[in-house]
Amino acid sequence: MPFFQSEAFVRSALLLLDAPEVGPVTFQAIQARFPNLPDVFLHPQEVGQALSLEIGTRTYLSEPHHERAEEALRWAEKPDQFILLKEDEAYPILLKDISDAPPVLFVKGNLSLLNDPQIALVGSRQMTAYGAENARAFARDLAQKGLTITSGLALGIDAEAHQGALEAGGHTIAVMATGIDKIYPASHLKLAREIAQRGCVLTEMPFGTPPDKRFFPRRNRIISGLSLGVLIVEAALKSGSLITARFASEQNREVFTIPGSIHSPLSKGCHQLLKAGAKCVESAEDILIELKPWLEAQLKGQHPIPKKTISSPSLEVLEEPYQQLLEKVDYVPTSINVLIERSKLAAGSVSSMLLRLELEGYVRHSPEGYTKIALGSHS
């Protein structure tokens, strides 16, 4: 493929992506200070001092490892395989807006789909027959209506979502937590190939990155960031799908969920989301009605996500246990372990209560912890 930026710029981006202790936020900070990325490797000591980078990062910038970057460049020479930088016009507009947008995307398949209207559909790996049926049916119906179905290529609900879209003759996008050359799980190799032929597969992870549980939450922010909304089909209280719902809320996306049996552990996460303000859906039409203004805006070439306008929450509407937990959260990031210790509550209770506080606008989550939002600061 022809590179959208100069090959030297793309190569430098790939080298920086491989640097230790350089995630999306640090990458963004380095690029803001040194916009011409090749300069980063021409003046590594200056970069390290200017941004107070870790010793390991400084050492790498002085002696970068070229092997994976060169392998990725060779990979991108083949048809329908792209290395997409945040500066490129083809980079998805909605994803570009999130605070920790991936600086580089590896995409295999139909690049134009990235800016088409998408709905994320995710859920438990250990699904029930009820969850599998709903995932496939909702994906099929939404795909027939023209929405691209975005999910994570995982076992369970994710796979059913991809399959439902393909059955409908629609489009689907698979977001991976591994390198573009490392399909995971391996049992989904055939599915990934079919998705790449009729949709696209993408990742932010450097070439050759193997599966690692640390990377799956990072993937989830991309799934929600690409989409107008997220549908949680089936999820336990500790499901990774709730992380996707949290990211969706932070990114001002709509969160939908399907109710299930009160006796099913795989419905408890969905019911927790409903209590926290997610929209209950019984059909694809329920989702389309909610997303109609955003869909119309995106199809007209306008930015579809409106600025979030929230009236300041009042502590009076919170039940006493939630008020007490909120009092334990600082105006600087507070880790969940500290909040468990301060509140003397079980870890599961604290996690579920924080999810509601976040969805209702009382706290904000970041990798460093939870931060209380001052009343009256919402806009």
Residue pairs with C-beta under 8 A, 6 or more apart in sequence:
1 76
1 77
1 78
1 79
1 80
1 81
1 82
1 83
3 10
3 76
3 83
4 84
4 85
4 87
4 88
4 89
4 90
5 13
5 85
5 87
5 88
7 73
8 38
9 36
9 37
9 38
9 85
10 73
10 83
10 85
11 69
11 73
12 37
12 38
12 40
12 41
13 37
13 85
13 103
13 104
14 68
14 69
14 72
14 73
14 83
14 104
14 206
14 207
15 41
15 64
15 65
15 66
15 69
16 22
16 27
16 30
16 37
16 40
16 103
17 27
17 103
17 104
17 206
18 60
18 64
18 65
18 68
18 69
18 206
19 57
19 60
19 61
19 64
20 54
20 56
20 57
20 60
21 53
21 54
21 56
21 57
22 30
22 57
23 100
24 100
24 101
24 102
24 103
24 204
25 99
25 100
26 51
26 53
27 103
28 100
28 101
28 103
29 51
30 40
30 47
30 51
31 37
31 103
33 47
33 50
33 51
34 40
34 43
34 47
40 47
40 61
41 61
41 64
44 58
44 61
44 62
45 58
45 62
47 53
47 58
47 61
48 57
48 58
48 61
53 61
68 206
68 207
68 208
69 207
71 207
71 208
72 83
72 106
72 206
72 207
73 83
75 81
75 106
75 180
75 181
75 207
76 82
76 83
80 108
80 109
80 110
80 111
80 196
81 106
81 107
81 108
81 180
82 90
82 105
82 106
82 107
82 108
82 111
83 104
83 105
83 106
83 107
84 90
84 91
84 104
84 105
84 106
84 107
84 111
85 91
85 103
85 104
85 105
86 96
86 101
86 102
86 103
86 104
90 111
90 112
90 114
90 115
91 105
91 114
92 114
92 115
92 225
92 226
93 115
93 303
94 225
94 226
94 227
94 228
94 304
94 305
95 101
95 102
95 114
95 222
95 225
95 226
97 225
97 251
97 305
98 221
98 225
98 251
100 221
101 225
102 204
102 222
103 204
104 204
105 202
105 203
105 204
106 179
106 180
106 202
106 203
106 204
106 205
106 207
107 114
107 180
107 200
107 201
107 202
108 180
108 196
108 200
108 201
108 202
109 195
109 196
109 197
109 198
109 199
109 200
109 201
110 171
110 198
110 199
110 200
111 200
113 148
113 171
113 173
113 199
113 200
114 173
114 200
114 202
114 226
116 148
116 171
117 146
117 147
117 148
117 228
117 291
117 294
117 295
117 298
117 299
117 304
118 147
118 148
118 149
118 150
118 173
118 226
118 227
118 228
119 142
119 147
119 148
119 149
119 150
119 227
119 228
119 229
119 230
119 231
119 287
119 291
120 150
120 151
120 223
120 224
120 226
120 227
120 229
120 230
120 231
120 244
120 248
120 253
121 135
121 138
121 139
121 142
121 149
121 150
121 151
121 157
121 158
121 161
121 230
121 231
121 233
122 151
122 152
122 157
122 158
122 161
122 220
122 223
122 230
122 231
122 232
122 233
122 241
122 244
123 131
123 135
123 156
123 157
123 158
123 161
123 232
123 233
123 234
123 235
123 239
123 241
124 131
124 156
124 157
124 233
124 234
124 235
124 236
124 239
124 241
124 266
124 269
125 154
125 155
125 156
125 157
125 158
126 156
126 236
126 266
127 135
127 156
127 157
127 160
127 233
127 234
127 266
128 234
128 264
128 266
130 234
130 260
130 261
130 264
131 156
131 157
131 160
131 233
131 234
131 260
131 266
132 156
132 157
132 160
134 233
134 234
134 258
135 157
135 160
135 161
135 164
135 233
135 234
136 160
136 161
136 163
136 164
136 167
137 164
138 161
138 164
138 231
138 233
138 258
138 284
138 287
139 149
139 160
139 161
139 162
139 163
139 164
139 165
139 168
139 172
140 164
140 165
140 167
140 168
140 170
141 168
141 283
141 284
142 149
142 165
142 170
142 284
142 287
142 288
143 149
143 164
143 165
143 168
143 169
143 170
143 171
143 172
144 168
144 169
144 170
145 284
145 288
146 170
147 170
147 295
148 165
148 170
148 171
148 172
148 173
148 199
149 161
149 162
149 164
149 165
149 170
149 171
149 172
149 173
150 172
150 173
150 175
150 223
150 226
150 227
151 157
151 158
151 161
151 162
151 172
151 173
151 174
151 175
151 223
152 158
152 174
152 175
152 176
152 177
152 216
152 219
152 220
152 223
153 159
153 162
153 174
153 175
153 176
153 183
153 184
153 188
153 191
153 192
153 195
153 201
154 185
155 185
155 187
155 188
157 233
157 234
157 241
159 188
159 191
161 172
161 233
162 172
162 174
162 191
162 195
163 191
165 171
165 172
165 199
166 172
166 194
166 195
166 198
171 198
171 199
172 195
172 198
172 199
173 195
173 199
173 200
173 201
173 202
173 226
174 191
174 192
174 195
174 199
174 200
174 201
174 202
175 202
175 203
175 219
175 222
175 223
175 226
176 182
176 183
176 184
176 201
176 202
176 203
176 205
176 219
177 184
177 203
177 205
177 211
177 212
177 215
177 216
177 218
177 219
178 184
178 203
178 205
178 209
178 210
178 211
178 215
179 203
179 205
179 206
179 207
179 208
179 209
179 210
180 201
180 202
180 203
180 205
180 207
181 207
181 208
182 208
182 209
182 210
182 211
183 189
183 192
184 210
184 211
192 201
195 201
202 222
203 209
203 219
204 218
204 219
204 222
205 215
209 215
216 240
217 240
217 243
220 240
220 243
220 244
220 247
221 244
221 247
221 251
223 230
223 244
223 247
224 230
224 244
224 245
224 247
224 248
224 251
224 253
225 247
225 251
227 248
227 253
228 253
228 254
228 291
228 294
228 295
228 298
228 304
228 305
229 248
229 253
229 254
229 255
229 256
229 287
229 290
229 291
230 244
230 245
230 248
230 253
230 254
230 255
230 256
231 256
231 257
231 258
231 281
231 287
232 241
232 242
232 244
232 245
232 255
232 256
232 257
232 258
232 269
232 270
232 273
232 278
233 257
233 258
233 270
234 258
234 260
234 266
234 267
234 270
235 241
235 242
235 257
235 266
235 268
235 269
235 270
235 273
236 265
236 266
236 268
236 269
237 265
237 268
237 269
237 272
237 348
237 351
237 352
238 269
238 348
238 351
239 269
241 269
242 269
242 272
242 273
242 355
245 255
245 257
245 273
245 278
245 355
245 359
246 355
246 358
246 359
246 365
248 254
248 255
249 255
249 358
249 359
250 358
250 364
250 365
251 305
252 305
252 306
252 307
252 308
253 305
254 279
254 290
254 291
254 294
255 273
255 277
255 278
255 279
255 359
256 278
256 279
256 280
256 281
256 286
256 287
256 290
257 270
257 273
257 274
257 278
257 279
257 280
257 281
258 270
258 280
258 281
258 282
259 267
259 270
259 271
259 274
259 280
260 266
260 267
260 270
260 271
261 267
262 271
270 278
272 352
272 355
272 356
273 355
273 359
274 280
275 356
276 355
276 356
276 359
276 360
277 356
277 359
277 360
278 359
279 286
279 290
280 286
281 287
288 295
294 304
294 305
294 306
295 304
297 303
297 304
298 304
307 379
308 379
309 378
309 379
310 361
310 378
310 379
311 378
312 375
312 376
312 377
312 378
313 360
313 361
313 362
313 375
313 378
314 375
315 323
315 326
315 375
318 326
318 362
321 353
322 353
322 356
322 357
324 343
325 339
325 343
325 345
325 350
325 353
325 354
325 357
326 357
326 362
326 363
326 372
328 334
328 339
328 342
328 343
329 339
329 357
329 363
329 370
329 371
329 372
330 371
330 372
331 371
331 372
331 374
332 371
333 366
333 368
333 369
333 370
333 371
334 369
334 370
334 371
335 368
335 369
335 370
336 347
336 350
336 351
336 354
336 369
336 370
338 369
339 350
339 354
339 370
340 346
340 347
340 350
343 350
345 353
354 363
354 365
354 370
357 363
357 370
358 364
358 365
358 370
361 373
361 378
362 372
362 373
363 370
363 371
363 372
363 373
364 370
364 371
364 373
365 371
